[in-house]
């Protein structure tokens, strides 16, 4: 197989994914699976091996990521139903004060976004934005845009979010270091794209004053039975702390010792999330007066919307395995080594291209990690943890009109398409660019 053929086949595959999803609106899972199989067949793999390869790739990814998605979704559901998200938001706003609402909402987005998907976190917190806007007579965008920016940063860059977890696997990255580097890169990125850009743009756009959601949210009764702030924070930070402990296990204890093995065990992503989720059943469930039957209902009903996400991430794993088993990845790897293209930039670029064309951040991150992962495994030319971050940054680039999040922002905030592009599309682009920039800076320090 020539390098020209391998590159052309990969580019054709990416282009096919983009066109079939963006132009013909086909189901992303069907597209990823079909294109993966087509690539392997064209590369010369026997048909029976093609199917087996896809199944193995998908199974390997889902064996881990499906658990993470399920547990993370349950934890997020408990946070929402208990009023924990409201408690975090109200407490931080009180601490920040009226003049620093945008910074407070940025912090709230970072915290609440850890266990929940972007769309869920936005719906959870947008009522607070309306309430704060009315209470302090401040523009709605001053609260909503920084909150959305930080939710997007966490969703794209930080595990245990599904696409980030796939990238962690593809690049063989350390989960604790990924979280640590993600905070180092993500916090300044969120600050620039959130509060700082909002301050610049807020007076240049004019959302509709007749927003029907404003009345709905500002007229609702304020909850008084919220869980304590300290308990809520301890619950949602538990998995992050446990994963960081697991990564530091060899520093904290002798390798191979019983204590060392115990730290690695509780720091495993699956175990950390399992412990935190079970913890939430008490702290945000039983302790708040919910019955066991109610908690069971919460945990069952929250899983249905995750089906497509699980399938997409799994299909991304199958796509990556097809590229490896067909020999396409090896040829591209050899070419990349000779061309000396910085892998950090290449991963970001592929994710950004797929994002702007296909709309889905999950598809963008999945596609890029599947292509670049095998190259990194052979060359070791960049930090695996930073590779996760730049892929995530590229996957949210441009906030295009074919992204569901674009229309969610537009409708909730009562903006025109033009104003949404001036605000949200620019914010997503700032996250992508500065995420890449700060990751490059951090790479020089490592």
N, C-alpha and C positions, 0 to 999 in steps of 0.2 A: 504494500500500500504506500503510495507516494504521499509526501507531506502536503502537496497541493490538493490531492484528492481528500485527505483527512480534514484539512482546514475547510475546503469547500463543502464537504458533507456536514460538518459541524455548523457552519454558518447557515447552510440550507435548513438544518434542523431548527436552529434558533428562529430563523425567519418564518418557517412554517408554524412554529408555536405562536409567534406574534400575530401572524395573519389569521390563523384559524380562531384564535381567541378574540382578537380585537376587531377584525373585519367581519367574520362570520358568526361570532358569538356562540361558539361551541363550548361545551363543558370543558373546563381546563384539565380535569383528570383524564377525560377521554382523549384530549389532544396530547397530553404528555405521554400517555401510554402508547398511543398510536404512533407518534413520531419516534419514540424510543425503539419500538419494534421495527419500524421502517428503516431507521438508521442501521440497526444491527443486520438486517437482511441485506441492505445495499452494501454493507461492509464485508459481506460474505459469510456470515455466521450461519450454521445449519438451523433450520426453522425450529427444531425441537430444543436446541440449546438457547435460542433467542428467548423463548417463553420462560425457560428455567432461569435464565440470567435475570430477567426482569423480576420474577417472583422472589429470587434470592435477594436482590437489591432492595426491593420494597419491604420484604420481611425483616431484613436486618435493621433498616431504619425504623420501621414501625414498632419493632420489638422494644425500642427505647422511647421513641418520640410519642407514640400513642399514649403511653403511661403518663408522660409529662403533660400532654394536652389534657387528658382526663382529670388528673389531680389538680392541675393549675386552674381548670375551669370550675371545679368544685370549690376550691378555695376562694376564687373570685365571686362565686355565687353567694357564699356565706358572708363575704365582705359586703356585698350589695344588700342582701336581705336583712342583715342585722342592723344596718345603719352605720356600720363601721366606716364606710367611705364618707358619709356625712360628717362623722365625728372628726376624722382626719382633716377634712376640708375646713370645717368651722374652727377647729383649734388652731390650725396654721394661719388662717386669716386673722384670728384674734391676735396672734403673736406678731404678725407682720404689720398690721395696722392698715389704715385707709390708703396711705400714700404708696404702699408697696404691695398693692393687690396683685399686680402682674407677677411679681417675684414669688409671692405666696402661692399663686396658682401654678406656677412652674414647679415648685417643690411638691405640691399636691399631685400633679400629674406624674411626676417621677415615682412617688410612693405608691399611689393607687394603681399606676400602670404596671407595676411589677408582677402582680398575679393575674391580670386581666388583659384581654385583647383590646386593641385601640377602640374599636367600635363600642365595646361594652363600657370601657372607661369613660369615653366621651358622653355616652348616654347617662352614666351614673353622675357625672360632675356638671353637666351643662345646666341643670336646674339651679345649682349654687351660683353659677355665673350670672344668671338672670336676677337672682336675689341680691347679690352683691352690687350689681349695676344699679338696681333700684335703691338700695339702702344708702349707697355712697354717692348717688347721682353721677356715676362714672360711665363712660362708654362701655357697652357690652363687650366689645372686642378687647378691651384692656384685661379682662379676666379670661375670656374664652380662647384667644389665640395662644397665649403662653401655655395654657393648660393643654391645648391640642398639640403644640410643638413638643412638649416634654413627653406626652403619651406616645407620639410618633417615634421619638428617640428611643424610648424604652422598648417599644414594640419591634423596632428594626434591629437594634444592636444587642440587647441584653437577654441572655437565657434567664428563665426557662421558656421564653416564647418559642413556638414551634419551629419557625424558619431558622431562627438563630441556633436552636438545638440541632437542626439538620446540618447547618454550617459547622458547628462544633464537631460533629461526627465526621463530616467530609474532610475537615482540615486536621482532625485528631488533636483538637485544642484542649487545654486544661480548663475545666468549667469555672473554677475559682478565679484563675487569672483573667479569664474572659470577662467575668463580672467586674473584677477590680479595674482592668484596663477600660472596660465599657463605661464605668463611672468617671474615670479620669478624662476620657474623650467625650462622653455624653453630656456631662454637666455643663462645661463651657459651650458646647454646641447648642444645647437647649437654651442657654442664656442668650446667645446671639440671635438664634432663630425665634426665640420667644419674647421675653420682655424688651430686649433692645430693639428688635425690628418692629415690634408692636408700637413702641413709643414713637418710632419714625413714621409709621404708616397710618396710625389710628385716625388722624385728622384729615387724611387724604381719601378716605372711603366713607360712604354714608349708608349704612344698613337701613332697611325699611323701619320706620317708627311704628308701623302697624303689624307687629309680629304676634300672631295668635298664641304662640308658645309662651310669650312673656306673661300674659295674664294667667295662663294655666299653671306656670311654675311659681309665680310670685304670690298667687292666691292660696296655694296649698298650705295646710297646717304644718308648722314646724315640729319635727319629732322631738320628744322630750326623753324618750327611753333609749338613748344611744349608749352603746358600750363605752367603757372608759378608753380614753385616748391611748394610755400606756399599754393596755391589753390588746387593743387593735393593732398598734404598731408592732408589738412583740410577736403577734400572730403572723402578720404578713412579711415581717423581716426574718422570721425563723428559718425558712428554707435558704435564703441568701446567706445568712450567718453560718448555717450548717455546711453549705457548699464551700464557703471560704475556709472553714475549719478543716474540711476534708482535703482541700488543696494544700493547706499548711501542715498536714499531718506529719510529713517527714521532717519538718523543721521543729515541730513541737514534741516529737517522740522518736526513739530509735526505730529504724526501719525493721519491720518484721515482728516487732513486739506486739503483745496482746493489745496494749493501749493504742498503738499505731494502727492496728487492723480495725479496732473499734472506731477510731476517728475517720478512717477511710470509709467504713461502713455507713456511719450516719451522715457523712458528707457526700455520699453518692446522690446524684440528682433525684433518682426515684425515691430513695429512702428519705431524703430531706423534704421532698414535697409530700410524701405519705405522712411523715410525722407532723408536718405543719397542717395538713388537711384534717387529720384526726384531731389535732389540737383545736382547730377552728370549730369542729363540731361541738366542743364544749364551750370554749371562750366566746364564740360568736353565735352559738346555738343554744345548748342546754342552759347556759348561764343567762341567756337573754329571754328565757321562757319558752323557747321552741320545743315542741315534743319531738321524740325520735322519729315519728311518722312524718312530721313536717320536714325535718332535715332530710329524710329519705326522699321525699317528694322533690325538694330543692335539688339534691344531687342527681336525681334521675332526669328531671326535665332540662337541666342545663347542658346535658351532653349532646342532645339532638343537633344543635347548630354547629357542633364541631366536626360533623361527619365529613364535609367537603374539605376542611382544612387538613384532617388526618389523611384523606385520600391524596390530596395534593402533595403533601410532604412525602408520603410513601412513593408516589409516582416519581418524584424527584430523585429518590434513592434508586428506583428502578432505572431511570434514565442514566444516572451516573454509572451504574453497574454495566449497562449495555455498552457505554463508551469504553469502559475498561476492558471488558471481555472481548469486544470486537477488535481491539487493538488500535482504535482511533485515538484514545487518550495518549498512548505511548508515542505515537507519531507526532501529535501536537506538543507533547511534553518536550521531545527532542528539538522540535522547531523553536519552541519558546526559550529553551536553554541557549540555543545558538543566537537567537535574536536579542537576548538580554532585555526583554520587556519586564519592567518591575511588576511582580505579581500583585502587589497591593493595588496598583492602578488598573491592571488588567481585570481583576475580580470586580472592582468598583465599576469599571466601564461596561462590562457585560451586564451586570445587574441593572445599571442605569438605563441601558438601551432597551432591555426587556421590559423594565418598569414603564418607561414612557410609551412604549408601543402596546404592551399587553394590559397595563393598568394595575395588575396585582403585585403587591410587594412580595407576597409569598411565592408566587411563580418566579419573580425576578431573582430572589435570593436562592431559591431551589435550583434554578437553571444555572446560575453562575457558580454556585458551590459544587454542583455536579461536574461541571466542566473543568474548573480550576483545581478542585481537590486532588485528583490524581497527579497533576503537575507539581503541586506542593509536596506531595508524598515522596516524589522522586528527587526534587531539587533542594528542598528545605531552604528555599531562597527568601523566606519571610517568616515572621512570627505567626504561628497558627492562630493565636488569639487575636492579633491585629487583622488577620485575614477575615475572621468572622465579623469584626467591626466594620471594615470597609465594604464588605459585601452587603451588610445590613444598611450602611449609609447609602450606597448606590441603589438599593432596592426601594427607597422611598423618594428617589429623585423626582423633581419637577411637579409632583402633585397633579398628574394629567387629568383631563376631563373624562377619561375612561376608567378612572378609579372611583369606586363607590364612596370613598371617604371625601372626595371633592364635593359631591352632591350632598352628603350628610352635613358638611360644614356650611355649604351654601344655604340649605333649607333651614337649618336650626338658627343660623345667625341672620337670616333675612337679607342676604346680599344678592346682587346681580352676578352673572357669570364673570363679567369683567372685574368686579371688585373681589370676587373669590380668587381669581387668578392673581390679582395684585397682592392679596394677603396669603392665602393658603398655599398656592402654587409656589410663591416665592419662599415661604417658610420651609416647605419641603425641599426646595433646591438648596437653601442655606444649610439645612441639616445634612444633605448629601455632600456638599462641598466642604463644609467645615469638619464634618465627620472624617472625611478623607484627609484633610489638612492636619488635624490634630493627631490622627493615627500615624501619619508620616513623621510628625514631630516626635511622637512617643517612640517610634522605631529607632530614632537616632540615640535615644537615651537608654535603650535596652541592650 
